[in-house]
Amino acid sequence: MDIFLQQLINGLVLGSVYALVALGYTMVYGILELINFAHGEITMMGALVALAVIGALALAAPGLPGVLVLGAGLAVAIPVCVALGLVIERVAYRPLRNAPRLAPLITAIGVSIILQNVAMLIWGKQYIPFPAILPEGRHQVLGATVSDIQIAILVLAVLIMLALILVVQKTRLGRAMRATAQSRQVASLMGVDVNRVIAATFAIGSALAAVAGVMVSAYYGLAHYYMGFLLGLKAFSAAVLGGIGNLRGAMLGGLLLGLIESFGAGYIGDLTGGFLGSNYQDVFAFFVLIAVLVFRPSGLLGARLVERA
Amino acid sequence: MSAPKAGNLLSDRLDAELTPLLTVSGVSKAFGGLQALSGISLRVNAGEIFGLIGPNGAGKTTLFNALTGLYTIDRGEVRLGGLRLDGRKPHQVLQAGLARTFQNIRLFAEMTALENVLVGRHARTRSGVVGAVLRLPATRREEADSRAHAHALLQRVGIAQHAHRLARNLSYGDQRRLEIARALATEPTLLALDEPAAGMNPAERAALRELLLKLQADGVTLLLIEHDVKLVMGLCTRLAVLDYGVKIAEGTPDVVSRDPRVVAAYLGDEMP
């Protein structure tokens, strides 16, 4: 029972991070039908920029409370990622808006490789440890252990997702986004500046990615230039699992993927009689992706990408 | 404005009625080898219901698309009030005061009727995400105003009871009304309607006619593409007739309907 609960908690925490990243994929896909493969790298950039700020602050002012230092890291990482997302959209995607679908897909992969290399040049190839600035509190819940960091990640992620649903459902920008997703042409004829809406979509997705990047590096205690690749691929799988283009789908897909991975890692040893160990957990994400694509190509919550929320 | 002398009252009134709102001069548009519009010029005066008629493929919808910034025109000039419209993007044309509906209904099908109208409010509102998330008073006030305005518009076109139904679940006639409400939400000075009566039954047509007259009375100038000749002749103050991308006549319904070239375009040329 305690192992079950432990894996449930771990899975939810991991899944909420996947969900945040998956939202970035699904929002952009919903509006442009473009898979922004550079999105995982934006997550990585968010983590590394925040870590640079946190590391510098931890050195310069060792007495500062950890939460403040973390806040400062986020306060720099979010605008940097937003700017990065906006520049990528402007330079690599907008000129190709009316090009065949494959063209922006290729530039997306290109941008992602460029970002990896830029990060490698700046921060090197080594793993960068997350400074021990956060409280290491652990709580026992029915035999399972929950850390303060896990609680913070889960609470923050849920709050952000609720805010996003509110924005998309209830606000002027959200309506413009949904209208643009249904028809870019009609939206523009009704007075929506479609380019601004698309830019706003990239900005929001990139801000979520920055937060998710910081969460991941805080959770695992490290970051490096290649972390965005696997994280991005998994989050993309989560978006497809939930039904790409659909906001709630991305949230559900992210949580499910986190749980599947966590339970997979926890029980694979028992199930295979010790033949496979928990280091095979990554396989699950892609096993699930293949299974979903075979049995339900439109994802769990369907392909009604125009609905999006 | 100073009070006019009694004797000038009538001519002043006529002058006011003849203020040009939309001026189209020499507009041409070709698609490859096909000359879809050739040097179209016309003038829509403020307060008019101006009809645009012509056989299928005459270029009526092409002209609409050119006016609303969907197509860039090859030659010519479009002005609304004093403002150049040609070369602007669709959302800028709308901002300038020209809104439209579509021949084949193009609502946001997965949004409610009310939300469709609220999208029309987009160009006339300002608030951003930050205000919405922080629930700033100014943002909340603007949102409440928008909703009240949108409700009033649904009422005006007679579908207030369907405010919270998805657009795709509305009846055909109600979808047409919703398109008009959405366009009105943008506060247009000129409303361009592309075959608003298409597919409507006689009762719906009569209601549409009432609605258009009501809009005219409220000061909206209307530009109307329509195939229903009876509706056009009864409703429009003036008409222009297009055929093969060329304007072949312009004038009051009486004059236009007697024009031999119009008769020929509609009934086919007879050998002289």
Contacts between the chains, C-beta under 8 A, distances in Angstrom:
chain1	res1	chain2	res2	distance
A	163	B	133	5.8
A	166	B	132	7.6
A	166	B	133	7.3
A	167	B	129	5.8
A	167	B	132	6.2
A	167	B	133	6.5
A	170	B	132	7.2
A	170	B	143	7.9
A	171	B	127	7.7
A	171	B	129	6.5
A	171	B	132	4.0
A	171	B	143	7.5
A	172	B	118	7.7
A	172	B	121	7.8
A	172	B	122	6.3
A	172	B	125	5.7
A	172	B	127	5.7
A	172	B	128	7.8
A	172	B	132	7.3
A	172	B	142	7.9
A	172	B	143	7.2
A	172	B	146	7.6
A	173	B	128	6.7
A	173	B	129	5.2
A	173	B	132	7.3
A	175	B	111	7.4
A	175	B	115	5.8
A	175	B	118	5.6
A	175	B	119	5.3
A	175	B	122	7.2
A	176	B	119	6.6
A	176	B	122	5.5
A	178	B	108	7.0
A	178	B	110	7.5
A	178	B	111	6.1
A	178	B	115	7.7
A	179	B	108	5.1
A	179	B	111	7.0
A	179	B	119	4.5
A	179	B	122	7.9
A	182	B	108	4.8
A	182	B	109	6.8
A	182	B	110	6.1
A	182	B	111	7.4
A	183	B	106	6.4
A	183	B	108	7.1
A	185	B	70	7.1
A	185	B	90	7.6
A	186	B	102	7.6
A	186	B	106	4.8
A	186	B	108	7.2
A	187	B	108	7.9
A	187	B	119	7.0
A	188	B	89	6.9
A	188	B	90	4.1
A	188	B	91	5.0
A	189	B	68	6.0
A	189	B	69	7.9
A	189	B	70	6.9
A	189	B	90	4.7
A	189	B	91	7.7
A	189	B	94	6.5
A	189	B	100	6.4
A	190	B	94	6.6
A	190	B	99	7.6
A	190	B	119	5.5
A	190	B	120	5.5
A	190	B	122	6.8
A	190	B	123	7.6
A	190	B	182	6.5
A	190	B	183	7.7
A	190	B	186	6.6
A	191	B	91	5.1
A	191	B	94	4.1
A	191	B	95	6.2
A	191	B	99	7.9
A	191	B	120	7.0
A	191	B	122	5.2
A	191	B	123	2.9
A	191	B	124	7.7
A	191	B	186	5.3
A	192	B	91	6.0
A	192	B	119	6.8
A	192	B	122	5.2
A	192	B	123	7.5
A	193	B	89	7.9
A	193	B	91	4.9
A	194	B	91	7.2
A	200	B	129	7.3
A	204	B	129	7.7
A	304	B	110	7.1
A	306	B	109	7.2
A	306	B	110	4.5
A	307	B	110	5.0
